């Protein structure tokens, strides 16, 4: 039995991915606070929905998707029900495996995960790290649950805050870039809908080439950048305005904020 504790957008996306991957509704249980949310999940997926403590007692794998600020209260609630042979998979920015382990009265395995919103279209990037008591079998179980909704990588836990800033928040940076490019198209006289369609396809095509060609992004960029052409003129302006440095500073700030959230 798999329990999803805190079935918000991320939790629901994982739930739907598990069901699409062939896990039976009878093998999944969700825990939420609001009855209207519980009713919506029951109606949509045919699963059992209960309280967090009851779910923790029933399931062998607990997938925790609550907000970082709610983690301590949840662990206090489920701690007395957690046993050594259970696996806790935690998707909460800044929350370390050590923090979770310190709140449990047993040596349950903990795997820390950072995923992102493309989980909703089965294109997530999920990175996982093992806690003190988690072994190979626990990492494989986490991978099996996450692969139906995207790509999975293992990283040292020391890099999890950086992954949160780079990959967890990454889609927002792309949307920000798309928004800016569309505004530029409007400035140049294009209708908004036309500009948006062009930029969406440009981003999708570039991402597809990046993933499928195996080439370094510098090589792909240089292939578009002809001597004395339009692209190099644009790149010069991006560099003159410090766009690269701004991205470095922004992602570093996101990393630092993730650490602050984890510290409570």
C-alpha positions, -999 to 999 in steps of 0.1 A, spaced: 0 0 0 12 35 -9 0 65 11 2 101 -3 2 125 26 -8 160 15 -25 154 -19 -22 189 -33 -11 195 -69 21 176 -67 6 148 -47 -23 144 -71 0 145 -101 20 116 -85 -12 98 -77 -25 100 -113 9 89 -126 10 59 -104 -25 49 -115 -16 54 -152 15 32 -146 -8 3 -135 -10 6 -97 -46 -3 -87 -67 23 -69 -70 -2 -40 -32 0 -36 -31 38 -30 -45 58 -1 -44 96 3 -45 118 34 -59 153 33 -73 177 58 -104 191 40 -134 169 34 -143 185 1 -108 177 -11 -111 141 1 -145 138 -17 -129 152 -50 -101 126 -48 -125 97 -41 -147 107 -70 -118 113 -95 -97 83 -87 -117 58 -67 -91 56 -39 -95 56 -1 -89 90 16 -84 92 53 -64 110 80 -26 111 80 -21 89 111 -44 62 98 -27 63 64 7 60 80 -5 29 98 -19 12 67 8 18 41 43 5 36 54 35 16 46 70 26 49 98 0 50 131 19 41 162 -2 31 187 24 46 222 25 79 226 44 63 247 71 38 219 78 63 191 79 70 192 117 34 190 126 28 161 102 57 141 115 45 147 151 11 132 140 24 102 121 55 95 141 40 71 166 25 50 137 57 48 116 77 15 118 112 4 109 101 -15 77 84 16 62 98 39 35 92 76 37 96 96 4 96 133 11 90 160 -15 94 192 5 119 220 -3 147 223 23 136 194 45 165 171 51 164 134 57 181 140 91 153 163 101 127 136 94 147 109 110 151 129 142 113 132 144 107 95 142 109 70 171 123 43 148 149 37 120 126 39 90 142 46 56 138 81 43 144 92 7 145 129 -1 131 140 -35 129 173 -54 106 172 -84 89 200 -105 55 209 -120 60 192 -154 50 161 -133 15 171 -145 24 162 -181 47 132 -172 79 153 -180 91 160 -144 127 161 -134 130 143 -100 162 140 -81 165 116 -51 189 112 -22 191 84 5 188 91 42 208 73 69 187 41 69 178 40 32 195 13 10 195 4 -26 161 -12 -25 145 19 -11 161 41 -38 148 17 -65 113 18 -50 114 56 -51 126 55 -87 98 31 -96 72 55 -82 86 86 -99 96 72 -134 60 72 -147 59 110 -144 93 119 -158 131 115 -154 148 105 -122 184 111 -111 203 102 -79 224 129 -63 241 134 -29 218 151 -4 243 180 -1 232 190 -36 195 189 -30 191 226 -22 209 234 -55 186 210 -73 156 228 -58 169 261 -72 179 247 -106 153 221 -114 125 226 -89 121 262 -98 135 258 -133 101 258 -151 93 292 -137 125 306 -153 115 292 -187 80 307 -184 96 340 -175 118 338 -206 88 330 -227 69 359 -213 98 383 -221 101 370 -257 64 373 -263 65 409 -250 94 415 -275 73 401 -303 45 425 -294 70 454 -293 79 445 -329 43 446 -340 31 410 -337 -3 400 -323 2 384 -288 -13 351 -299 10 348 -329 41 357 -308 31 332 -281 27 304 -307 60 311 -323 79 313 -289 62 281 -276 73 262 -306 108 277 -305 112 266 -269 98 232 -275 119 226 -305 151 238 -288 144 216 -258 138 186 -280 170 192 -299 189 196 -267 176 163 -253 177 142 -284 209 154 -301 232 149 -271 251 181 -281 263 206 -255 241 237 -255 270 259 -266 274 238 -298 237 241 -305 237 279 -299 268 284 -321 250 266 -349 224 293 -349 249 322 -345 262 332 -379 291 357 -381 278 392 -383 242 380 -382 210 387 -362 216 361 -335 250 374 -324 236 409 -323 210 396 -299 235 377 -278 257 408 -275 227 427 -260 219 398 -236 255 398 -224 256 436 -222 226 436 -199 240 409 -177 214 382 -184 238 354 -176 249 369 -143 213 376 -134 205 339 -139 234 329 -117 223 353 -89 187 342 -92 194 305 -89 218 311 -60 191 331 -43 166 303 -48 191 279 -33 195 301 -2 157 305 2 153 267 1 178 264 30 158 290 49 126 272 44 142 239 56 155 257 87 120 267 96 
